[in-house]
Amino acid sequence: MAENPTPIELQKYLSGVDYPASRDELVRTARDQGAPDDVIEALEQADQDEFDGPTAVSSAVSGD
């Protein structure tokens, strides 16, 4: 199993996101910014539908 993207890597592809943001918005933004497949997959598999900030995204992707 591949390692989850780091918080820094995630935020690199999520710059400009206005929070709160939906999972679909995050996936779309990451794709638009050229995120690699592992980042897209991690966002798609996040255990939340809505995120109130970058910390919530990182926590959901890492499974913390």
N, C-alpha and C positions, 0 to 999 in steps of 0.2 A: 504494500500500500504506500502511495506517495505521501510525503510529509505535507502538512497544511502550509499554505503561504504564511509568511511572517506578517505581523501588523504593518510593518513598514512597506512591504511589498504590496499588501492590500491597498493601503492608502495611496500608494503611487498611482494606482489605476482608478482610484475613486476621488481624485481631486476635483473640486467644484461641486460635489454633491451637496444639496441642501437637505439637511435633516430636520424632522424625521423623513426617512426614505423607505420605500418598499424594497423587498428583495428584487423584484423585477427591475426597478429603477437602478439598483446597484449593478445588476448583471448587465443591463443595457449600457450604463456608463463605462463599466470595465471593458466591455467589448469595443465600444467607440474609441477607447483610449489604448487599444491594442494589447489588452491583457492576455497572457498565455492561457492555454486550456486549463491548467491546474487551478488558476485563480478563478476562472469562470465556474468550474465544477465545484470548487469550495463554496462559492457564493450561492450557487443553485441548491446546494445541499445543506445550507445553513438552517438551523432549527427554529428560525423566527421568520415571520412575514414582514415585520416592520422594525426599523432600527432608529433609535433616537440619537445616535452619534457613532463616531468611529470606534469607540471602545466597545459598544454593543456589537458591532460588526466583527471585530477581532475575537470577542468572546464566543460568539455564535459559531464562527468558522473553526476556532480551535477546540470547541466542545467544552470550554470551561464554564 
